[in-house]
Amino acid sequence: MKTFITDDFLLSTEPARRLYHDYAEAMPILDYHCHLNPREIYEDIRMDNLAQAWLGGDHYKWRVMRACGVPEEKVTGAAPAREKFDAFAAVMPQLIGNPIYHWSHLELLRFFQVDELLSPATADGIWEKANAVLQSDKGTSRALITSSNVAALCTTDDPADSLEYHKLLAADTGFATKVLPTFRPDKALHIENDGFADYLTTLGQAAGVTISDLDSLKAALSARMDHFAGVGCRLADISFGSPDFTVWDPDLAQSALAKVLSGGVADEKETAAYQSYVMDFVGGEFARRGWVMQLHLGAIRNLNTPLFRSLGADVGCDSIGDPIPAASLAAMLDRLATRDALPRTILYTLNAADSDKLVAAAGCFQNGGTAGKVQFGSAWWFNDHFEGMNLQLKSLASIGVLSRFVGMLTDSRSFLSYPRHEYFRRILCRLLGQWVDEGMAPADYDLLGGMVQDICYNNVASYLGLK
């Protein structure tokens, strides 16, 4: 059966079709938050087969395979690649309604010119056709990025990282896409996690600092920020569940750090005091450097203890956590704003119950110097689907200013994930087209088309100083 993804996929009105094809479709991509490996980009790796490209490290697919009864051996285990692919092909017809059904067929069409539905009946032909592309000059990591019209991408990097591959990529004039690092200091903030004290040793070694108290921690973090800035970093990214930033007690933050460094465990109030203090410090440092601060909120991680013990983190066992209390978010942002140290900030939530709250909070911290200074970020993770994107766009439009939105990102480890930008753009144009069709927005295509192009690329390029 031919694919259902036609040229007008998701574009339900004539205004939507016009907005997408005339304005959105050809815009470049700025993937400002992803988890691609810079070494794999520099080395221009070639994946062996479609199973490796699709299933290696993709916890979205792992979750649905498990949900359909696929044994772990064929999910993350040692089964041959073809067996894993066949298992996923058998699962695919069961996934109607899940975004993976749309994403995967978009990827087959865009990268491999496969216009068939994936199923056991079509698996052989799709396997052969996709593998032929992956083994050609069109199938390397750089070729896949280039064919997706990616102008720039920002990876996610630990403060202790040497960034050697970012430096090599910056010096490589043969690859047009900018590859920039993102400062991700989660391990230095989550004092409650196992391994925190050991990590501070690693961080201190990278910075040339012995971390024994808050001042030395700040010195180490600042030194590593300087290192990242020298390699073109423009963003930081931090992930929390439901933190309590209302606790402000620098003395308690200091004693909490000393307690953990001496082998103890921080309680909830000590954790809150430490995180509030360090967030205030790093936020101010981000602002001083002109960086964007991304805050990912509302995740609860590693719920399945047996899988965590056997496979580790990031294997599909994270979930939607509690919403962040409004007072907590406000306290953190207001402390920074009060001393004129609030950086440009993007707020993401995994819990859709927080959407209106985050848009409303963002609106309290805008200023006349930067359009859209505090952003409500794109629909993230478990919201990264048709309904979730629609709800995110409508919430932003209703309470904030949609036209200033910095748009879509992949948040992905896969070189095949760039059609997610197309998916978002089609949903955006569908929504605006419906508003025109229903008389809720003017049929002014210069106005609406410019808005679409801004959301697709121009806004984030300006926001990051890349335009």
Buried (B, 14 or more C-beta within 10 A) or exposed (E): EEBEBEEBBBBBBEBBBBBBBBBBBEBBBBBBBBBBBBBBBBBBBBBEBBBBBBBBBBBBBBBBBBEBEBEBEBBBEEBEBBBBBBBBBBBBBEBEEBBBBBBBBBBBBBBBEBBBBBBEEBBEEBBEBBBEBBBEEBBBBBBBBBEBBBBBBBBBBBBBBEBEBBBBBBEBEEBEBBBBBBBBBBBBBBBBBEEBBEBBEBBBEBBEBEBEEBEBBBBBBBBBBEBBBEBBBBBBBBBBBBBBBBBBBEEBBBBBBEBBBEEEEBEEEBBBBBBBBBBBBBBBBBBEBEBBBBBBBBBBBBEBEEBBEEBEEBBBBBBBBEBBBEEBBBBBBBBBBEEEBBBBBBBBBBBBEBBBBBBBBBEEBBEEEEEBBBBBBBBBBBBBBBEBBBBBBEBBBEBBBBBBBBBBBBBBBBBBBBBBBBBBBBBBBBBBBBBBBEEEBEEEBEEBBBBBBBBBBBBBBBBBEBE
